[in-house]
Amino acid sequence: MRNAGASWFTIIPAAVAVAPAPLQATVYMSVAQAQQAMFPGAKFADRSITFTDAQRKMIARASGTRDFARTQHIWDARNGGGRAGWFILDRVIGKHEYITYAVALTPEGVVKRVEILEYRETYGGEVRSPAWRQQFVGKHFGSQLKLGSDIKNISGATLSSRHITDGIRRLLATYELLLKNG
Amino acid sequence: MKRVVTLGVSLAGLVATPAQADEQYFGYTYSSEVLPKGETEAELWVTDRRGKDEGHFDAQDYRLELEHGFTDRLTVAGYANFAGNHIRGLDDGNVDRDFAFRGLSAEFKYNVLSPYKDGFGLTLYAEPGWSRIHGGGERGTEYELEFKAIVQKNFLDDRLIWAANLTFEPEWEREVEIEDSGEREVEWEKELKLELSSGLSYRVAPGWFLGGEARYASVYPDWTNGLHRETYAVFAGPAVHYGGKNWWATLSYQPQLFGGPSPNGSRALDEFEKRELRLKLGYNF
């Protein structure tokens, strides 16, 4: 007599057998490397902020983004002549994993440079290209920062492009509200 | 002796779905994403359907698919289908088939709106196909053309994904009876299949989505002479999705909750089965 036929218990082990292994982190640049690339020769004083609920609400209102970490990693970049600018480390959600990036601001809060430290998505590696990152340079709080019009969308990585754009707009709001007079 | 050859011609009509990197969060409900231009993806689907009112019924549907993004909005795919069927103690006779070639299909998806850029996703879908084995396990040639409308909306900074599909599939089935004398009798049967499905999935950890989906499926025979529903079923169950850099996988379990007509309970088990389990695997080249 024949058995009852294929069981879905034959499907699940097959799925497990071919299931994807955990991703390996793709780190393009360490924090220290990014700091030296953005502010060569500078010294960095940790000025990280753990937001109060009121601060989070203010930043959310000013930037239009509500999903961000409670602690923002910020360094005050100093050189012989005083403040060289601000180095801010941030992460936003990609399609699958977090995207880690850093923004260098001038002492006046203008974007000086953007670096992508970790990016692990299937598509959209172009976010690391100098041309795409260059679009943010010169932006400040109040600048238009919208994907598709002010910042070029990257095919196949619209979510990543939009979240990085939203993230930088949020960091500029953070500067305006909490660092500008600090 | 009579030999019955069934030729089914399906014409479906409908529209709507958004797109942007063809990764499916659900087993049955399509999301609106399509592949970027120049990118290629292979997919393997395995669906297990089982359970009728009496006897034994289990069926495995296998789909091996290759997709390519011809533009950032248009993705075209071709796939080969295979089937396994084990049927005993039902009216239509026994079937004992572990694995057999079932047919070929194609898929055209055109993304109209992106859920990430336009706030709302919309994609149009068409799927012509040919098969030599029916879903119920019996042999018979069938041609199909299915149209689908797919919508998607993301919430909570894209952590929560909602998608819905409307499938409109009229069918014309041609039955050819060959008498012992060699004389052929041809009959056409018209049928309309309507399906509405919807899924909700939440990103619970990087790469991992957990959610559920529900489907309403219905069949209307001789539909050009008035819509009279012959049978329907409602399925609902959980779906889990994992997406990595090159791989993604989705597993969905769909028990039939209720349906009609249901002479021996609350489920429609002539056209549909008691439960389905679907696994999808995707690999991006």
Interface residues (C-beta under 8 A of the other chain):
Chain A: R2 A4 G5 A6 S7 W8 I11 I12 A14 A15 V18 A19 P20 A21 P22 L23 T26 T65 R66 D67 I93 K95 H96 E97 Y98 R120 E121 T122 Y123 L147 G148 N153 S155 G156 A157 T158 L159 R162 H163
Chain B: Q20 A21 E23 L35 P36 K37 E39 V46 D48 R50 H56 D58 Q60 G69 D72 G84 N85 H86 D96 D98 S114 Y116 K117 L156 D157 D158 R159 R203 P206 G207 Y242 G243 G244 K245 N246 W247 W248 A249 L251 L277 L279 L281 N284
